[in-house]
């Protein structure tokens, strides 16, 4: 690797090529479908009984079927098909535990949904079959047009009651789609539910859109857009649609990552001649340079404590993951298992860092235990990119290719496959999982 600090004209194109090579992803699409691929062998048997209904119900999937699908998609539950149920109780008074034990169920969920005056109200109860004990009894409501929101909320409550971990069915996914035609290319920044439903387009452009990143409150996205002919970083308020160009310096502006308080962004800039990591205060625009090396430093992401950060650097001769315990600390190399490791993502406990790992010509998602240094390859597909962890650390989404299908795939964080989201048209890339939305 040569010193790039004094390169000019061709330097930016080389830097952009390097960054794009790290961010290059296989395809998928604007409308996402669900394809169950593999559940955990220890999936928990649960019966989600079709909810009793009264009043005019909205068109589309029923609330109980959405809950059943949510729990199945987590990879941790094996919901019983309604046609195999011996009875269809709608309240705890009608639950005969012997029947559910006979069917091998550990939990049973029953409920009723009422529609009045444009509002849906759901009363639901979760029972432990072996203990014959009610674990949850609650009522929730939503506008009639938001039946999926209501169902995802109930799924979150059930998931947490059984596992002790917050559910993420009410969170969102951001991703970029690309459609090619004779007229040219069209990029779209999309936001959808975690099951790919209710997708909306938030930005369209003839130029690339990269690296969407959620603000901690889930109300904004930062991303890179080439709409002015060069990479610039934007912050986009999802509620109002307001956009602000926050970084448009000479050279490269890429890889935004929010701080935990939402007041600053980590980013990669080459305004001083070489790609380095900077922190920008969003209120003042003040910049602080956090790395200083002749190599390319990029893809910074805060660690679990929010004081240090992981980043990708080729200072050892090829892309590897490094960690700075604080902004002023010396970088420490984390990955050694191959010549290519990039795009680090930390979990919320500081136990693991996840990243793209190349081995024998294939790209996988891997993780390293930060205490032991042990590395585990999590995926069995071969062209995997752009890992993003769910906010409860239980699942991870990434972009990959399966046969002729281009998909986003969600797996459990220990590597068990849960489901994939194939494309109906176009290419999909750059998935980003939102925080838990309040």
N, C-alpha and C positions, 0 to 999 in steps of 0.2 A: 504494500500500500504506500503510495507517495503522498507527500505533503500537499494538500489542496488549498491551503490558506491563501495563496496568491493567484489561484486560477481565476479566469474571467469568463468570457463568452460561453465556451462549451461547458463550463462548470455547472451551470444551472441545469442544463439538459442532462448531465451525468447524475446530478443529485436527484432530479425528478425521476429519472430512470431507476435509480437505486430505490427510492421510496416506493415507486409504483411496483417494483419487483417484490418488495416486502408486502405490499397491499394487494397484489394481483390475486384474484379469486376466481373460482369457477362460477357457473351461472345458476340462476333460478328465476322468479318472476313477480309481476305486480300483484296478481291474484294468487294467493298461496293455498294449496290443498293440504290435507292431512293424510299421511301414510304411516300407520303404525309399523314399526320395524322389529322391535324386540323389547320385551318387558323384563323386569328383574325376576329371577327365579323365585325370590322370596316375596313376590307381590302379595299384598294383603287382600284376602277375599272380603268384599263389601257388597251389600245389596242396596242399591239406590232405587227404592220403589217409586214407580210413576206417581207423581203428586196428583192428588185430587184437585179438580179445577171447578171454579164457579165464575160466571160472568163471561164476557166476551174476551177470549184470549188472543194475543197478537199472533200474526202469521209467523211461520218459521219454526225452528227447533223448540221443543218444550224445555222448560227450566230443568226438570229432572234429567232429561237426556243430555243437556249441556254439562250438568254436574257430573254425570256418569263419564262423559268424554274427558272432562278436565282431569278427573282422578286417574283415568286410564293413561292419559298422556304423561302424567308425572312419572310413569314407570314403576311406581311404588304400590299401586293398587290394581286389583283384578276384579272389576265390577261384574256382578252377575247379570246375565241377560234377562230382561223382564219375562220372556216367554218360559224361562225355567223356574220362575217363582211359583210357590204353592198358593200364595194369597197376595193380595194387594192392599195392605192396610194403609191408612192415611193418618193415623194417630197412634200414639203409644198404647192406648187402651186396646187396640186391635192387633197388637203384635204378639204372636205366639212363638216364643223363643225356641220351642222344640222343633218347629218347622225349619227355622233358619239354621239351627245346629245340624239338622238332618242334611241340609244343603251345603254344609261346610263353611258357613259364613261367620266371620268374626264380628262384623258390624252391620247394622241395618239403619238406613236413613229413610224416614217417612215424612210426609208433609202435605200441605194444602196450599193452593194458590187462588187468590180471589182478585178479580178485576172489577173495580168500581171507580167511576169518575175519572178515568184516564190514569189510574194508579194501580200497580200490581202490588199485592201484599202476600208474602210467603211466610207461613208458619212451618217450622221444620224441627225435627227431633232426631238425634243420633243416639243409638243404643249399642252398648257392648253386649253381644249375644251371650257369651259365656258367663258373665257376671249378672246378666239380666238387669243392667243398670243404665239409666239415661245419662249420657255425657254432655249433650247439648240440647237446649230447648230455647228457641229464639224466634223472633219475628223480624223480618226485613222488608222494606218496600222500595219501589223505584217507579219512575214514570213508565207507562205502558210501552213506550218506544225503547226502553232500556232493559228489556228482559234478559239480555246476555250479561249486562252489568250486574243485575241481581243474581243471576246464576253463578257468575264468577265469584261474587262476594260470599255466597253460601259455600262454594267449593273451598275457598280460603279458610273459612271457619272450620269446616270438617277436617281439612288437611292438618291444620294446627292442633285441633283437639286430639287427633290420633297420634301425630308424630312429635308434637311439641315444638315444631318449627313453623314459622309463618308461611302461609301459602303465597304463591306468586301468580295465581290465575287472573288477578285483576291488573297485573302489570301490562306493559306494552312492549312491542318490538319496533325498532326503526331499522330500515334497510333501504338499499339503493337498487333500483331496477334499471336495466338498459334494454331498449328495443332498437333494433337495427332495421332499416328499410332502404329502399332506393333513394329516398329523400335525405337520408343521413341517420345519425344516431340521436336518441332521445333518452335522457337520464331523468329519473324521478326519485325523489326522496319520499318514502312511504312510512306511515305509522299504522300498526295493526294491533289487534289483540295477540296474546301469545300463541293462540291456536290458528293465527293467520286470518281470522275473520275481521270484518269491519275495517278493512284497509282503506286509508285515505291518502291521497297525494298531497304533500305539503310544499313541494318545490319541483318545478320542471325546468330543464335546461338542455341545450344542445351540446354543452360541454360537461366533462366529468364532475361528479360529486363524490367525495370520499369522506371516510372516517367520521360518521355521525357519533356524537357523544352526548349523553343525557346529563342535564344539570341535576344536582342532588334532590331538588324538589320535583323533578319530572315535568317542569313547565317549559323548559327550553331545550333546544338542541344546538350544539356547536358542530360545525362541519367545515370541510374544505370544498370550495367551488372554483372551477376554472372559467367561470362565465365572463370574466374580463380578459381572457386570453392567457392568464397566469394563475397559479394557485394563490388563493386568499382564504382567510378564516372568517366565517360568519357566525353570529349568534342569532338564533331564530326563536322568537316567542311563539309557541304553538297556539295559544289562545287567541291572540290578536293577529298573528301572521307577520308582525313587525320583525324586520331583519336589520342587523347592524354588522357592517364589515369592520372587524376589530383588528385584523392583522393583514396588511397589504404592503409589506416591505419589499425592497428589492430582493430578488431571488426567491427562495423557497419559503412558503408559509404552510405548515402542515401539522397533522397529528395532534389536535386539541384534546385536552383531558382536564375535566373540572376538578377543582379542589373541593374538599368536603363541605366547606361553608358556602360554596358557590360564588365566591368573590374573585377568584382568579382562575386562569387557565395555564396549564403546562402546554408548550407548543415547540415545534421545531422550526427554527429560522436560520437562513443562510445569509442574512443581510450584511454580515461582517466578513463574508467570503467562504465560510465553511458551515456545514449543518451542525448546529448546537442546540441544546435544550435551554429554553427560557421559561420564566414564569411572568405572566402579565396580570397586573391588577386591573380588573375590568372597569372599575370606577374611574381611575386616573389614567389608565393606559401605560402606566410605568412598567418597564421591563427590568428583570433581573436575570443575568446569564448564569446558568447553573452547571454547565459543562464547558471545558476548554481543552480541546484536543484536536490534533490534525485529522483524526478519523471522523467518519460520519456518525453522529449521535442523534437518535430519533426515537419515535414511538414511546415517549415517556408516559408512565401511568403511576399514580400515587400508590404507595403501599397502604396497608390496612390502618396504620396509625395516622396517616396524613402528613407526617413530617418528612419522610423520605420518599423515594420513587425508584421504580424499575425503568430501564430503558434498553433499547437495542443499539449496539455499537459494533463497528467492524474494526475496532482498534487492535484486535488480536489476529486479524487477517481475514475474518469472515464474520457475518452477523452472529452475535452472542448476546445473552441477557446479562445486564449488570444492575447493581443496586447501590444507591447512595442512601445511607441511613438518615441523613439530613442534607439540607441544601449545600452545606459546606464540607460534608464528609468526602473521603476518598472513595471512588467507585470500587465495588467488589464484584468480581465475576461470579455468576451464579451457575451458568450452564457449561458443561464440558462434554456432553454425550455425543455430539456430532458437530459437523462444520457449519451448520446453519440452525440457529434458534432465534426467533424473532417474535415481535408483537406481544409483550408480556402483559398479563392481567393478574392482579393479586386477589386472593379471597379476602373476606372481611375479618378473618381471625389471624391472619399472618402465618398460616400453616403452610400454604402452597402458593406457588406462582405458576400460572398456566401460559402456554405459548405455542407457536408453530415450530415444529421440529422436523428436520429432514433426515431421513435414513434410507440408504440404498435406493436413492433416486425418487422416493416418495415423500410426500409432506403429510404429517400427522399432527394432531393436537396432543401435547404432552404436559406433564406437570412435574415440578420438583418440590420435594419436601424441604423447606428452608432450614429445618433443624438438622436433618440427617444428610441432606444432599442427594437422597435417592430420587431417581428419575423414573417416571412411569409413562409409557405411551398409552393414551386413552382410546384412540380411534383406530378402526380397522380399514377405513377408506384411505385413498392414497393421494388425494389432491386437496387437502384440507387447509382452510385459511380462516382468519378473522375470528378468533374465539372471543366470546363475551359471556361472563358469568351471570346467572340469575342472582337477584339481590339476597336470596336466602342461602346461596352457595351450594344448593342441592343439584342444580342443573346448569348446563353450559350449551350455548348455541354456537354453531360455526357454519361456514360455507364449504360445500364440497360438490363432487360430481359422482353420481351413481349410474353407471351404464351411460345411456344417452340422456338421462334426466339430470338437470341441474337443480340442486336443492339446498335448503338450509336444513341442518340436522340438529336436533336437541338430544343430548345424552345426559345421563346422571353424571355428576361430577367425578365419580369414581370409574367412569368408562362404560357403564351399562347403557345400551341404546334405548331411547324411549320413542321418539318419533321423528319423521322428517317432513319438511314442507316443500314439496316439489313445485316447480313453476308450471303455470298454465300457459304462459307465453313470456318471451323475453329472457333476460339474464337477471339474476339476483346476486347481490354482494353486500359486504359490509354490515352484517347484522349487529345491532346494539340493543341490549336488554335494559329496560328502564329500571329505576329504583322502585320500591314499593310506593304506590301513589296514595296519598292521604286525602 
